[in-house]
Structure formats: C-alpha cells, structure tokens
Amino acid sequence: MTVPTRQIRAVFDDETITVYQAYRPEIGDAAAGLGRFPDWYRRDRMTWIKPSFLWMMYRCGWATKPDQERVLAIRLRRDGFDAAVRQGVPSHHDHDRYAQLADWRRALEQSPVRVQWDPERDLHLRPLPHRAIQIGLSGSAVAAYVDEWTVDITDVTGLAHEIHALVTARDLDAATRLLPPEHPYPDPHGDASGGGR
C-alpha cells in the first residue's frame, strides 16, 4: 500500500496520542519519575514533539547524542494535539497555503505552533519517500502542553537501545516487532482517511 507523502502516523487510542522527545538525563529522569514535566521545566523556548518513533531515533541517534540521552514517550490528550496541528503554521513558506510570502510571515508571528514535515526513517535511519510530522510548540502552546495536554510520561530509552542493538546485529525482524505500533492518525483538519495530503 502506498503511504501518502504527508500523513500523521502514531500510537493512539480514543483519548490519547503518543509523541516522543529526547532530553538530557536531568530533565528526562525527572519527567519520567513524575509522569509529567517538573515545575522547573523551561517554557520560554520552542519544544518539538514527534509522533514518529524512528524519526525520534534519527534525531537523537538512538539516545546517544549529547543532551538527548533520555527518550520520553509522552501521552497527550488528542484534543490538545489536534488543536496544535490545526493552528500550526509551516516552518517554511508553503505556496499552497500562503500565496503571498507576507501572509505566511504574518501567520508565523501570530501562531505559537510550527509544523514541519521531514523524511520518515527506516530501521537503518535512512530517509523514506514519505514524511513524518514534527510540531514545534512555543508560548501558550508550551504551557498547554505541560499543564493540560500531557497525560503521562514514560522513559523508553531502554527500548531505543534494545531496538538499536537488534538492528546492529542485523535482526531486523526482531527489531521491527519491538517498534511501537504506529497507524494512520485521523487528520485533525477533518479528513478521517488518516491525514494524507
């Protein structure tokens, strides 16, 4: 089956969707221990959430890059996630959505959410033809993410290391079986087919 170029794929249920982030141990350990972000979590900069486990692995180098040694699975309320996607503005000028560059720049200034589509990755972290979504949150969106949308937080660093060890050992079948079961997610804009665009 052909995967649409742009399609949100994620682990989700009726109420929640799982996204991933990687942090240095102090933040990751504290958040996983509390099941939420600690009070001292910095809210004054953009934070990027990723529903794709393998894109997260590409970004953090299987939890080996400096300040990204802890991978967290964050379960969010779907209504919060959907609201973020709906108000998101592309990180780069999208001629289909904003005919005029000035309109896009104005939208960037007004929205606390960025949306970016990057090549999805395979188990070897090579780019695939279809893309995975990243969502950047700032300002009021970070506050909502931390205080309202987050249901719980789990440390999945061990899973990342286990899958990476299997890939290194060339046991791709076993590695694939351990991957979080991501499925097409209903488009927050209203396309129930799974968000293909």
C-alpha positions, 0 to 999 in steps of 0.5 A, a space after each residue: 500500500 502506498 503511504 501518502 507523502 504527508 500523513 500523521 502516523 502514531 500510537 493512539 487510542 480514543 483519548 490519547 496520542 503518543 509523541 516522543 522527545 529526547 532530553 538530557 538525563 536531568 530533565 528526562 529522569 525527572 519527567 519520567 519519575 513524575 509522569 509529567 514535566 517538573 515545575 522547573 521545566 523551561 517554557 520560554 523556548 520552542 519544544 518539538 514533539 514527534 509522533 514518529 518513533 524512528 524519526 525520534 531515533 534519527 534525531 537523537 541517534 538512538 539516545 546517544 547524542 549529547 543532551 538527548 540521552 533520555 527518550 520520553 514517550 509522552 501521552 497527550 490528550 488528542 484534543 490538545 494535539 489536534 488543536 496544535 496541528 490545526 493552528 500550526 503554521 509551516 516552518 517554511 513558506 508553503 505556496 499552497 497555503 500562503 500565496 503571498 510570502 507576507 501572509 505566511 510571515 504574518 501567520 508565523 508571528 501570530 501562531 505559537 505552533 510550527 509544523 514541519 514535515 521531514 523524511 520518515 526513517 527506516 530501521 537503518 535511519 535512512 530517509 523514506 519517500 514519505 514524511 513524518 510530522 514534527 510540531 514545534 510548540 512555543 508560548 501558550 502552546 508550551 504551557 498547554 502542553 505541560 499543564 493540560 495536554 500531557 497525560 503521562 510520561 514514560 522513559 523508553 530509552 531502554 527500548 531505543 537501545 534494545 531496538 538499536 542493538 537488534 538492528 546492529 546485529 542485523 535482526 531486523 525482524 526482531 527489531 521491527 516487532 519491538 517498534 511501537 505500533 504506529 497507524 494512520 492518525 485521523 487528520 485533525 483538519 477533518 479528513 478521517 482517511 488518516 491525514 494524507 495530503 
